[in-house]
Amino acid sequence: MEEKPLVGIVMGSSSDIEIMEEAARVLKEFGIPYEMTIASAHRSPKRTSEFAKSAVERGLEVIIAGAGSAAHLAGVIASETILPIIGVPIDSSPLNGLDSLLSTVQMPAGIPVATMAIGKAGAKNAGIFAAEILGTKYPEILEKLINYRRRMAENIEKEAKKLET
């Protein structure tokens, strides 16, 4: 598989790194090259626009965007590129991430953002979902996904047997 990044992970601020590293960890596990950066829809709109507009020419095939509060990052990026965008709402306000979730999920018709759960679980699922998208094109990623699901089922069987004995 290619070594240039296939997935872009972008977050609104350095305080989001701990959450978004979950997506990076999953991509590493599947052997998917990625890039990571910070761009804010509100504080650095030019940087955000340039990131989105240059994504295709840089070879990206999927973008994972995480942001908190008025989380418009994923939507702004989706408006600037045709690539699939996966949004990760981040809990960073007194509203416990609900504001981020609604800001990310409520997109107008025609500019979709695939929105995950709030926080680390959402970032992990974003990495898995990116792998699933890429698995339709890259057989080696598809095989890793199949093995990942098999291992999850095997672990549940082990846990159930342990509990039942």
C-alpha positions in Angstrom: 0.0 0.0 0.0 1.1 3.6 -0.6 3.1 5.4 2.1 1.7 8.8 1.5 -1.2 9.7 3.9 -4.6 8.4 2.9 -6.4 9.9 5.9 -6.2 13.4 7.2 -6.9 13.9 10.9 -7.7 17.5 11.8 -8.7 19.1 15.0 -9.8 22.5 16.1 -7.2 22.9 18.9 -4.3 21.3 20.6 -6.6 20.5 23.5 -8.3 17.9 21.2 -5.2 15.9 20.6 -5.9 13.4 23.4 -9.2 12.5 21.9 -8.1 12.5 18.2 -5.1 10.3 19.0 -7.7 7.4 19.3 -8.4 7.7 15.6 -4.6 7.8 14.9 -4.1 4.7 17.0 -6.7 2.7 15.0 -5.3 3.8 11.7 -1.8 2.7 12.9 -3.3 -0.7 13.9 -4.6 -1.1 10.4 -1.4 0.1 8.8 -3.1 3.1 7.2 -0.8 6.1 6.6 -2.3 9.4 7.9 -1.4 13.0 8.6 -2.5 15.1 11.6 -2.9 18.8 12.0 -4.8 21.6 13.8 -7.1 24.0 12.0 -9.9 26.0 13.4 -13.1 26.8 11.5 -13.4 30.1 13.5 -9.8 31.1 14.5 -8.0 30.1 11.3 -10.5 29.9 8.5 -7.9 30.4 5.8 -5.8 27.5 7.1 -8.9 25.3 7.3 -10.0 26.2 3.7 -6.5 25.5 2.4 -6.3 22.2 4.2 -9.6 21.1 2.7 -9.0 22.4 -0.8 -5.6 20.8 -1.1 -6.6 17.4 0.4 -7.3 15.6 -2.9 -4.0 16.7 -4.5 -2.2 15.6 -1.4 -3.6 12.1 -1.9 -6.0 12.0 1.0 -9.1 9.8 0.5 -10.9 10.4 3.9 -10.8 13.2 6.4 -11.5 12.9 10.1 -12.4 16.2 11.8 -12.8 16.7 15.5 -13.9 19.8 17.3 -15.6 21.0 20.4 -18.2 23.6 21.4 -19.5 25.3 18.2 -18.0 22.4 16.2 -18.2 23.7 12.7 -14.9 22.3 11.6 -16.2 19.1 9.9 -18.9 21.0 8.1 -16.6 23.7 6.8 -14.2 21.1 5.5 -17.0 19.2 3.9 -18.1 22.4 2.1 -14.6 22.7 0.6 -13.9 19.2 -0.6 -15.6 16.2 -2.2 -13.8 13.7 0.1 -15.8 11.8 2.7 -15.7 13.7 6.0 -16.1 11.9 9.4 -16.9 14.3 12.2 -16.0 13.6 15.8 -17.8 15.8 18.4 -15.6 16.6 21.4 -16.8 17.3 24.9 -15.2 20.7 25.7 -17.9 22.8 27.2 -20.4 22.9 30.0 -22.9 21.2 27.7 -20.9 17.9 27.8 -20.4 17.7 24.1 -24.1 18.0 23.1 -23.3 21.3 21.4 -20.5 19.7 19.5 -22.7 16.8 18.5 -25.5 19.0 17.2 -23.1 21.3 15.4 -21.4 18.4 13.6 -24.5 16.3 12.8 -26.9 19.0 11.6 -25.6 19.6 8.1 -27.7 21.0 5.3 -28.7 18.7 2.5 -26.0 18.2 0.0 -23.0 18.6 2.3 -22.8 15.4 4.4 -20.7 14.7 7.4 -20.7 11.2 8.8 -20.9 12.0 12.5 -19.6 9.7 15.2 -20.2 9.6 19.0 -18.9 12.2 21.3 -15.3 11.8 22.5 -12.8 8.9 22.5 -15.4 6.3 21.4 -16.3 8.5 18.5 -12.6 9.1 17.5 -12.0 5.3 17.6 -15.1 4.6 15.5 -14.0 7.4 13.1 -10.7 5.5 12.6 -12.6 2.3 12.0 -15.0 3.9 9.6 -12.2 5.5 7.7 -10.7 2.0 7.4 -14.0 0.6 6.2 -14.2 3.3 3.5 -10.7 2.5 2.4 -11.3 -1.2 2.6 -13.6 -0.9 -0.4 -10.5 0.0 -2.5 -7.6 -1.7 -0.7 -7.9 -5.4 -0.2 -5.2 -5.5 2.5 -7.2 -3.1 4.7 -10.4 -5.1 4.1 -8.6 -8.2 5.3 -7.4 -6.4 8.5 -11.0 -5.3 9.1 -12.3 -8.8 8.8 -9.6 -10.1 11.2 -10.4 -7.2 13.6 -14.1 -8.2 13.7 -13.2 -11.8 14.1 -10.9 -11.0 17.1 -13.7 -8.9 18.7 -16.1 -11.9 18.5 -13.5 -14.3 19.8 -12.8 -12.0 22.8 -16.6 -11.9 23.6 -16.7 -15.7 23.5 -13.8 -15.9 25.9 -15.3 -13.4 28.3 -18.7 -15.2 28.2 -17.1 -18.6 28.9 -15.1 -17.1 31.8 -18.3 -15.6 33.3 -20.3 -18.7 32.8 -17.9 -21.1 34.4 
